[in-house]
Amino acid sequence: IMFSSKTPVEVVETLRSLGSPEACIEDLLETNPHTLPDLTSAIEKIQLVQESLRKDLETFAARAAALGSNDAYISKHEYLKLLETRKKLMQQVEYREKLYEIRSKHEAWLKA
């Protein structure tokens, strides 16, 4: 088996088709000891695939966390509606702060 000319996906498929990793390595070393450099190359390619998959998983996990859960999704319409609601709530907060400021000034004026 020549792994050097195969893509990482082909390497993984070939190894899977041969059964367990231990049996595959034993067969290779017994029948073709000269394939050790190719086996090393295959292992390196598998590690590259594994690293790539790990990075993808981290990316997806980060996206899911950013959304709040794995199945969180809102439409553009819902998002705009939420923004409008937030804007109205902020206006209410500002209004109450101004009202409190006016009341405080009025009470201070009455006491003076």
FENFEN-V170852 format. One record per pair of residues at least 12 apart in sequence whose C-alpha atoms are under 6 Angstrom apart, sorted by the first residue. I is the first residue (numbers start at 0). J is the second residue. If there is no record, write none. Layout:
<<I J> <I J>>
This chain:
<<2 37> <2 41> <3 37> <7 44>>
